[in-house]
Amino acid sequence: MNAVRDADPLSAWLQHMRSGEWELAWRITDSQLPRRAREPCWHWPRHLQYLWTGQSLRGRRVLVHCYHGLGDTLQFIRYMPLLKRVAGEVTVWVQPALMPLLEGIDGVDRFVPLHDGAPDVDRDVDVEIMELAHVFRTTPETVPGRTAYLHVEPMRLGESGRPRVGLVWRAGDWAPERSIPLAQIERIADVAGISLHILQPFAAEAGWRGQFGIWHGEFDLPGYARIVRAMDLMITIDSMPAHMAGALGVPVWTLLGAPADWRWMDGRDDTPWYPRMRLFRQERSGDWAGVIGRVARELAHWADTRVSAGPGG
């Protein structure tokens, strides 16, 4: 298929990514590399800054900047083993809260804590962590890290005899359209045969007052990873917990607004980023009731299947 015509580069790039035509999107980004080399963007907001201008990484000292959200870092940290195969040295300038969780990631020579100043790191090449998908010209068929690449021991929780389901319904203030009203999410609590666990960060601020589910308190990120790892299923909006579950290999149902972020593509209920993730999409913008209805029906079927399978099923 030819590149999208009569569109600005960003719109064309997004259309190709959503359609799964990632190689065509990388060609668009390739065309921007000469301009990137001429026009610095250090004065832009960090999450909009580009760093890589096409330099070879082979044998070089590479500094990976984690300028986006925690979930983005968790998603793209999978590239470190691939990067290490070509780079001479890999340093990751990462959000401090993630450092204890990521210490076991293959391919990283050292982590240094991200801060608001300039990095005090000797290096030859800078790259933002999400740019690595372009560096390695990833396609939906070649996404690395298809198996779990974060490893923690599951938290020990009391046994109820029912499968544990973790629930997250509210995103950060930067993306309120991804959040689901608490009154609608409560329908999930009506599903029989499950043990529902409130894994919503800052649950009280998200409206939870003990109406349903089991709350275990607030955790740092390593602790949060351990409790997610203890779940049989995570149900979450498009936010950090979805990436946490996916990276840990925990089955996860991710609830997406319309339009969804480019990384989830269009018209799919699965994703090459996380083989154990299932996508539930709004059929029209703002229709969370329809999404929750489908999730509740599927969850009831899932719970019945677990019970029918018996111990170990």
C-alpha positions in Angstrom: 0.0 0.0 0.0 1.3 3.5 -0.8 1.9 6.1 1.8 -1.1 8.2 2.8 -1.4 11.2 0.5 -2.9 14.7 1.1 -2.3 14.6 4.8 0.2 16.2 7.1 3.1 13.9 8.3 1.7 13.3 11.7 -1.8 12.4 10.5 -0.3 10.1 7.9 2.0 8.5 10.5 -0.9 7.9 12.9 -3.1 6.4 10.1 -0.3 4.0 9.1 0.3 3.0 12.7 -3.4 2.4 13.4 -3.6 0.3 10.2 -0.7 -1.9 11.2 1.4 -0.5 8.3 4.3 0.4 10.6 7.0 0.3 8.0 5.2 3.0 6.1 5.1 5.1 9.3 8.8 4.6 9.8 9.4 6.0 6.3 7.6 9.1 7.2 9.7 9.5 10.3 12.8 8.8 8.2 11.9 11.9 6.1 11.9 14.0 9.3 15.4 13.0 10.5 17.4 15.6 8.5 15.2 18.3 10.0 15.6 16.9 13.4 19.4 17.1 13.1 19.1 20.8 12.2 16.4 22.0 14.6 16.9 21.2 18.3 13.8 20.7 20.4 15.2 21.0 23.9 12.7 23.8 24.7 9.7 21.6 24.0 7.8 19.7 26.7 9.8 16.6 27.4 7.2 14.1 26.2 7.2 15.8 22.8 11.0 15.9 22.4 12.8 13.8 19.8 16.4 12.8 20.4 17.5 10.3 17.8 18.5 11.8 14.5 19.4 8.6 12.6 22.9 7.9 14.0 24.2 4.4 14.1 24.0 2.7 17.5 26.5 0.0 16.6 29.3 -0.2 19.2 28.2 3.2 20.7 27.5 4.3 24.2 23.8 4.8 24.1 21.8 6.8 26.7 18.1 5.9 26.7 15.8 8.7 27.9 12.5 7.8 29.5 10.6 11.0 28.8 7.1 9.6 28.7 4.9 8.0 31.3 5.6 5.0 33.6 3.5 2.8 31.4 5.4 3.8 28.3 8.7 2.9 30.0 7.3 -0.5 31.0 6.1 -1.1 27.5 9.3 -0.1 25.7 11.9 -1.4 28.2 11.5 -4.7 26.3 13.9 -3.2 23.7 16.9 -3.3 26.0 18.2 -6.8 25.1 17.8 -6.0 21.4 19.6 -2.7 21.9 22.5 -4.3 23.8 23.1 -6.6 20.9 24.3 -3.7 18.8 25.3 -1.0 21.3 28.6 -1.0 23.1 27.0 0.3 26.4 23.4 0.9 27.4 22.5 3.4 30.1 18.8 4.0 30.9 17.8 7.4 32.4 14.7 6.2 34.0 11.9 7.4 36.4 13.3 6.7 40.0 10.1 4.9 41.1 10.7 2.2 38.4 14.4 1.6 39.2 13.9 -1.2 41.8 11.5 -3.0 39.5 13.6 -2.9 36.4 17.0 -3.9 38.0 16.7 -7.4 36.5 16.0 -6.3 32.9 18.5 -7.9 30.5 20.6 -5.6 28.3 21.1 -2.7 30.6 24.6 -1.8 31.9 23.2 0.8 34.3 20.2 2.7 35.4 20.4 6.3 36.4 17.5 8.3 38.0 15.7 10.7 35.7 15.6 14.3 36.9 14.7 17.8 35.5 18.3 18.7 34.7 20.7 17.5 32.1 22.0 13.9 32.3 25.5 13.6 33.8 26.3 10.6 31.6 29.1 10.1 29.1 27.5 8.8 25.9 27.7 8.9 22.1 24.0 8.7 21.1 20.8 9.8 22.8 17.5 8.1 22.1 14.1 8.4 23.7 12.9 4.9 24.7 9.8 5.0 22.5 12.0 5.9 19.5 13.5 2.4 19.6 10.5 1.0 17.8 11.6 3.2 14.8 15.3 2.5 15.3 14.6 -1.3 14.9 11.9 -0.7 12.4 9.4 -2.8 14.3 6.3 -4.2 12.6 3.4 -6.0 14.2 5.1 -9.3 13.4 8.5 -8.4 14.9 7.5 -6.8 18.3 10.2 -8.0 20.8 9.4 -9.3 24.3 6.4 -11.3 23.5 6.7 -13.3 26.7 6.8 -11.9 30.2 9.9 -9.7 30.7 9.3 -8.4 34.2 9.7 -10.9 37.0 8.5 -10.6 40.6 7.2 -13.0 43.2 3.4 -12.8 43.6 2.1 -11.3 46.8 0.6 -13.8 49.2 -3.1 -13.1 49.6 -5.8 -14.9 51.5 -7.5 -17.7 49.6 -11.1 -17.4 48.8 -11.5 -20.3 46.4 -12.4 -17.9 43.6 -10.2 -16.5 40.9 -8.7 -13.1 41.7 -9.6 -10.2 39.5 -7.9 -6.8 39.8 -9.8 -3.7 38.8 -8.6 -0.2 37.7 -11.0 2.4 36.4 -9.4 5.8 36.6 -6.5 7.3 34.7 -4.3 10.3 35.6 -5.5 13.8 35.2 -3.5 14.1 31.9 -6.0 11.7 30.2 -9.4 12.0 31.9 -11.2 10.6 28.8 -9.7 7.2 29.6 -11.4 7.0 33.0 -14.7 5.2 33.6 -17.2 6.6 36.0 -17.3 4.6 39.2 -21.1 4.1 38.9 -20.6 2.3 35.6 -17.6 0.2 36.7 -19.6 -1.1 39.7 -21.4 -3.5 37.3 -18.3 -5.6 37.3 -18.7 -6.1 41.0 -22.0 -7.8 40.4 -20.4 -10.7 38.5 -20.6 -13.8 40.6 -17.8 -16.3 41.2 -14.9 -13.9 41.4 -12.8 -12.3 44.1 -12.6 -8.7 43.1 -9.5 -6.7 44.2 -9.3 -2.9 44.1 -5.9 -2.2 42.4 -6.8 1.4 41.6 -4.0 3.6 42.7 -5.2 6.3 45.1 -8.6 4.5 45.3 -10.2 6.9 47.7 -9.4 9.8 45.3 -11.0 7.8 42.5 -14.3 7.6 44.5 -13.9 4.1 46.2 -15.4 4.0 49.7 -15.6 0.3 50.2 -18.7 -0.2 48.1 -17.3 -3.4 46.6 -14.1 -5.4 46.3 -11.1 -5.9 48.5 -8.5 -3.1 49.0 -5.0 -4.0 50.2 -3.7 -0.4 50.6 -1.3 1.7 48.5 2.0 0.3 47.3 5.2 1.5 45.8 5.8 0.2 42.3 7.6 -3.0 43.2 4.9 -3.8 45.7 2.2 -3.0 43.1 3.9 -5.4 40.7 3.7 -8.1 43.3 0.0 -7.8 43.9 -0.7 -7.5 40.1 1.3 -10.7 39.7 -1.0 -12.4 42.2 -4.1 -11.8 40.1 -5.6 -14.4 37.8 -6.9 -11.5 35.6 -6.5 -7.7 35.5 -9.3 -5.5 34.2 -8.1 -1.9 33.6 -8.4 1.2 31.6 -5.5 2.2 29.2 -3.0 3.2 31.9 0.2 2.0 33.6 -1.5 -1.0 35.3 -2.3 -2.4 31.8 1.4 -2.3 30.8 2.4 -3.7 34.2 0.2 -6.7 33.9 1.2 -7.2 30.3 4.9 -7.1 31.1 4.4 -9.5 33.9 2.5 -12.0 31.7 -0.7 -11.6 33.7 -3.9 -12.0 31.6 -5.3 -8.5 31.2 -8.4 -7.0 29.7 -7.8 -3.4 28.6 -10.7 -1.1 28.2 -10.2 1.5 25.4 -12.0 4.7 24.5 -12.6 5.8 21.0 -10.4 6.6 19.3 -7.8 4.5 21.1 -4.1 5.3 21.3 -2.2 4.5 18.1 -0.3 1.6 19.8 -3.5 -0.5 20.0 -4.1 -0.1 16.3 -7.7 -0.2 15.0 -10.3 -3.0 14.8 -8.4 -5.6 16.9 -9.3 -7.2 20.2 -5.7 -8.4 20.6 -2.3 -6.8 20.4 1.2 -7.9 19.4 2.6 -6.0 22.4 1.2 -8.3 25.0 0.0 -11.8 23.9 -2.1 -12.2 27.1 -4.0 -9.0 26.7 -7.5 -8.6 25.3 -8.9 -5.3 24.1 -12.4 -4.1 24.7 -13.1 -1.0 22.6 -15.8 1.7 22.8 -18.0 1.4 19.7 -18.7 5.1 19.8 -16.9 7.8 21.8 -18.0 8.1 25.4 -19.9 4.8 25.4 -18.4 3.2 28.5 -21.7 1.5 29.3 -21.5 -0.6 26.2 -17.9 -1.6 27.1 -18.8 -2.5 30.7 -21.8 -4.6 29.5 -19.5 -6.7 27.2 -16.9 -7.0 29.9 -19.4 -8.1 32.5 -20.9 -10.8 30.2 -17.4 -12.1 29.2 -16.3 -12.0 32.9 -19.3 -14.1 34.0 -18.4 -16.7 31.2 -14.7 -16.6 32.2 -15.6 -17.2 35.9 -17.9 -20.1 35.0 -15.1 -21.6 32.9 -12.7 -21.4 35.8 -15.1 -23.1 38.1 -15.9 -25.8 35.6 -12.2 -26.5 35.0 -11.7 -27.2 38.7 -8.4 -27.0 40.7 -5.5 -26.4 38.4 -7.8 -25.5 35.4 
